[in-house]
Amino acid sequence: MAEQKTESEAGTGDIVSQQVAAMYAKALLGATEKAGKTEEVLEEFAAIVSQAFDPNPRFEAVIGSGFIDHEQKVAMIDRVFRGRVSPMLLNFLKVVSSHGRLDLLRAIYRAAVMNLDELRGRVKVEVRSATPLDDATAKHIVEEMHKKTGSQPRLVVRQDPSLIGGVVLRVGDTVYDGSVATQLERVRAAMINRSVHEIQSRRDRFRHSGGD
């Protein structure tokens, strides 16, 4: 079904940071795949981002700060996350902290999701919808995107009232746009282009008639 939560794009970092994040993500997936707990752990990781970091940017800044030592961060991790996430993810957070890279947690999560998609033969489909996406619509989108891509879609849904109606789908660099707002904009652009063409045609006819 559709993943009805925000997947923040902030904090992408530079190339080196992304490479480091990818390394940690690979290590995390290696451990979770062996334990058969990858989906469970990544759901917990997603909750950390959406429920702990997104509403509390100050907490995210503090836990990723280079001015707070590892012992203090471990105490903070235990206080906030113990009992709320699996021991595997809790230990992973502490390992990342020991290397001073808690500032990369968002990037690590994104890299882990991308790696898992590749591992499972899935493709990320970003869906922007004017209204919340119901299960029937989500199922239809999954079926259609599966036909188009040949892979199992993973929907990431964002509500965007500016669309007026309909949905906009993005798979990589390809956009499938079915929103009313975009359709209206296309009609408006077509009308403007037609008016410009008519004005130009009249000018051309006037010039020709004046030259006879």
N, C-alpha and C positions, 0 to 999 in steps of 0.2 A: 504494500500500500504506500501511499504518499507519505513522505517524511515532512510533517507539518511543523517545521522549526527552522529558525534562521541559521544559516551557515555563514558566519561572519567572514568577510573577505579582508578584514583589517589585519595589519601586522604581517604582511607577506615577507618583509625583510629583504636583505640582499641575497645574492646568489650563494655566498658562503654559508649564510645562516640557513638557507633552504637545503643546502647539501647536508649540513649537520642535522637538521630536522629529519631529513630523509633517512639518515643513518639510524637515528633513534627509533623512527617509525618501523624500519625494517627489523630492528632488534625486538621491538614490542610484538610485532606480528609473528616473528619466529617463535617467541615464547608462548603466545596465546594460541597459535595454531597447534603446537605440540600438546597443549592442555585442552584443546577443543573448546576454547572460551573466547574466541576472537570477537564474535558478534556481541556477546555480553559485555566484554571489556570496552569495546568501542562505543557502545550505547552509554556506558558510564562516563567515558571520556567526553562524549558529546554533551552530557548533562553538566559536566564541569564547566565547559565552555558556555553553554546557553543559560545555566542556572546560577553559576558562581561568578563567572567572569563578566558576561554581558550586563547583568544588572548592577555589578559592583566593580567598575573599572579601577577603582582605587585599590581594591584587594588584589586584582590582577597585577597592578603596577608594583605593589609591595612585595608580592611573592616572587616577582621576576626581577626585583631590584638587586643590583650588585653591592649595595651598601648594607645588606642584611646577611649575616653569616648563615652557614648551612644548618647549624644546630637550631637556630631560631626558626628557620623555614621548616625543618622537620617537625618541630613542635606545632607549628601552624598547620601543617599538612595533617598531622594526627588529630588536632583539635577540630578541624573543619571537615575532613573527609573520612576519618576512621568510622567504620560502621555504615558508611553511606556508599562506599565503593568496595570492590573486591580486594582482598589482600594482594593479588597480583598487580593491580593498577596502583594501589597504595605504595607498594615497594618500588614500582617503576618510577613514580613521582619522586621518591626519595633518591633513587639513583640519578635521575636527571638533576635533582637539586645538588647532589654531591659533586657534579661536574659544572655547576653554576649555569645551567641552561634552562631554568624554569621560564625564562622569558620567551622560549620557543614553543611553549605548550600548544598554542593555536596552530602553529606551522607543523608541529609533529602530528597533531590530530588530523589535519588536512592531508598530510603525506600518507598517513596510515590508511585513511579512507580511500585515497587514490590507489594505493598499493592493493588494498583488499578488492576494490572494483576490478582491477586487472587480474588478480588471482582468481576471482569468481566469474570472470567473463562478463562483468556488468559495465554499463555505460551510464554516466551521470546525465540526467535530464533536468535542467533547471526550468521550473514552471512558475511564471508570474500570472496570477489570476486576480480578476477584479473582486471576486468573492471567494470565501473558503471553498476548497475543492472537496466535493462529496466523493464517496467511495466509488460510485458508478463511473463518474467522470475520470477519476484517477485510474481505474481499471481500463477504461477505454484508451486513455493516453498510453498506458503501459503496453497494451496490445498493439497500438498503431506504431509506437516507437520501436517495438521489438521487430515489427515487419520491416521498418525502414533501416534499422541499424544491424539487425541480425544478432544483437546482444540483449541481455536482460537489463531493462532500464532500472535505474535507481532514481526515483523522483525526489527532488528538493524543491519544496513549494514555498513561494513567498506571495503574500497578498499585496496587491498594488491597485488601490482604488482609481488611480489615474488612468487605468486602462479602459474605464467606463464599462466594458463588458468583454467577455471572451477571455482567451488565454494566450500567452506568448511562451513558446518553448524554445530552449536553447540546448543544442547538443554540440559541445565544442565551439567551433566558430559558426555553426549553422543555426539560423534562427527561423522558426516556423511561427509566423505571426498571424493570429486570428482575432485580434482585439478590435472592438468597434472604434476605439480612438484612432488606431492606425488606419483603419479603412476610411474613416472620415477625413483623415489627413491626406490620404491618397486621392480621395475624390476632390478635395480642395485644391491639391496640387495640380490635378488634371484639369480642373476648371481654369486655374490661373494660366496654365500652359496653353490651353485652347484660346483663352482671351488674348494672350500675347501673340499667338499665331495669327488670329484674326486681325489684330491691329497691324501686324507686319504685312499681312496680305493686302490690307486696304492701302497702306503706304506704297506698296509695290505697284498696285493698280493705279494709284494717283500719279506716281512718278511716270509710269508708262503712258498714261493718257495725256500728261502734261508735255511729254516729249514728242507727241505726234503732231 
